[in-house]
Amino acid sequence: MAVRQADVVLVGGGVMSATLGMMLRQLDPSLDIVMVERLDHVAHESTDGWNNAGTGHAGYCELNYTPETGDGDVEIARALQINAQFEVSLQFWSYLVEQGILPEPSSFINRTPHQSFVWGEKDVAFLKRRHERLSAHHLFREMEYTERPEELEEWMPLVVRHRDPMERVAATRIKHGSDVDFGSLTRSMVKWLETQPNFELMLSSPVHYIDQRDNGRWKLRVKNQKTGELTKLETGFVFLGAGGGALPLLQKSGVDEARGYGGFPVSGQWLVCQKPEIVQEHHAKVYGKAPIGAPPMSVPHLDTRIINGEPALLFGPFAGFTTRFLKKGSMFDLFGSVRATNLRPMLSVSKSNMDLTRYLIGEVFQSHGDRVAALRNFFPDAREEDWRLQMAGQRVQIIKQTAEGGGKLEFGTEIVAAKDGTLAALLGASPGASTAANAMLNVLERCFPEKLQTEEWQSRMRDLIPSYGQSLVDNEELLNTVRERTLAALKLGE
């Protein structure tokens, strides 16, 4: 059987692989790139519009990125970091739009104010302090705060209408927030890549085997699920961007860096309304505070969404317990990921997170009425018959081994790279897709360091991302220049 030689193999047809493939194509058009996807379409798992929040996660409205400290202050470092990372994605997308590689911005990103909404004396005090801390920094200087009923009525009419007038409420707003259809974005990137030489997309082709040869190159075996045809690939670099499928493939690779990693899968569901008379009255992403015991991905929010060009309102997500690592995966995924090297960390996490497990199982058994009752905290007039249940995507949270040998449950994203730089994998969930460009920069820095240090790659990288190598957190003048350009290029400005 002939062996297909390639410079790069991207496993998974989601936003991460597409972003890395696009970056590599811009940096070196001569690279031979193969993308393999287990499903018959790209962007149909975690990246699909219905399977994620679609929030351009910038820390504007997500209260879990700004935890309250023991002395009543608010920690903002995580929000600053995520905001700066999202600005990297905006710069990259702006470049692709300006070059005609991506279509009209409204096909994948739309201006949607990002708002936080809380009720009760304690949470109002928290939100007010959060606004004071964030708005003092240049990344968040446009953030508004209000407790005034007339302004709240303007910002979020569905949320405040017919609410108890004696209840104290407050909200913040950033007008230039965004709703992102990551599915449409990814499909547009892959469509363009398919027009380029030295790029091949293999659909319905899961990876069954991955191993490193003595010469450092990787051997992969993929089987077309429709034709039964077996293809052998050999490459100098592999990226595992397969969502929940990345961890099992990382384990199969046998790299030392995979030791101690496990996965904690969480499922999700949305309440969806597509009645025009309701959808037209709400134009924002309104985030609240997560219930006690809930994972960060379950922070409740009422969202304006535009998916495949169609407007809708989504509320949720409602989390649930699952043993699948992918929405179209196997119930044995979790059990199949257990290894001698991660058994202790996984047992440690399961023991120390029983409250979380009970919460997730409780979410599974909620009725439609229970879910609409939760929605009424954000939309008091919500009626059960106007909303339907939509399955969201699977998320596999990271379990990491601690220095003591136990385990810790992580809720972010992480790049795991082999020490020789020939393989990298992306694990974890939120903020995920929003920071894809920054995450893939991390991959390039760790796996292509020599090329990235050349004058040619440095120059091209600054074209793709003008702030490359500089800090948007520290450099206000640079942020001003970058943001003015991206808001105009992506049509997110006034």
Sequence and secondary structure as in RCSB ss.txt:
>XXXX:A:sequence
MAVRQADVVLVGGGVMSATLGMMLRQLDPSLDIVMVERLDHVAHESTDGWNNAGTGHAGYCELNYTPETGDGDVE
IARALQINAQFEVSLQFWSYLVEQGILPEPSSFINRTPHQSFVWGEKDVAFLKRRHERLSAHHLFREMEYTERPE
ELEEWMPLVVRHRDPMERVAATRIKHGSDVDFGSLTRSMVKWLETQPNFELMLSSPVHYIDQRDNGRWKLRVKNQ
KTGELTKLETGFVFLGAGGGALPLLQKSGVDEARGYGGFPVSGQWLVCQKPEIVQEHHAKVYGKAPIGAPPMSVP
HLDTRIINGEPALLFGPFAGFTTRFLKKGSMFDLFGSVRATNLRPMLSVSKSNMDLTRYLIGEVFQSHGDRVAAL
RNFFPDAREEDWRLQMAGQRVQIIKQTAEGGGKLEFGTEIVAAKDGTLAALLGASPGASTAANAMLNVLERCFPE
KLQTEEWQSRMRDLIPSYGQSLVDNEELLNTVRERTLAALKLGE
>XXXX:A:secstr
  EEEEEEEEES SHHHHHHHHHHHHH TT  EEEE SSSSSS STTSGGGS  B   SSS GGGS B TTS B 
 HHHHHHHHHHHHHHHHHHHHHHTTSS  GGGTEEE  EEEEEESHHHHHHHHHHHHHHHTSGGGTT EEE  HH
HHHHH HHHHTT  TTS EEEEEETT EEE HHHHHHHHHHHHHTSTTEEEE S  EEEEEE TTS EEEEEE T
TT  EEEEEEEEEEE  GGGHHHHHHHHT GGGTT EEEEEEEEEEEE  HHHHTT  SEEE    TT  GGG  
EEEEEEETTEEEEEEEEEEEE S SSTTS TTHHHHT  TTTHHHHHHHHHHTHHHHHHHHHHHT  HHHHHHHH
TTT TT  GGG EEEE   EEEEEEE TTS EEEE SEEEEE TTSSEEEEEE TTGGGGHHHHHHHHHHHHSHH
HHTSHHHHHHHHHH TTTTS TTT HHHHHHHHHHHHHHTT   
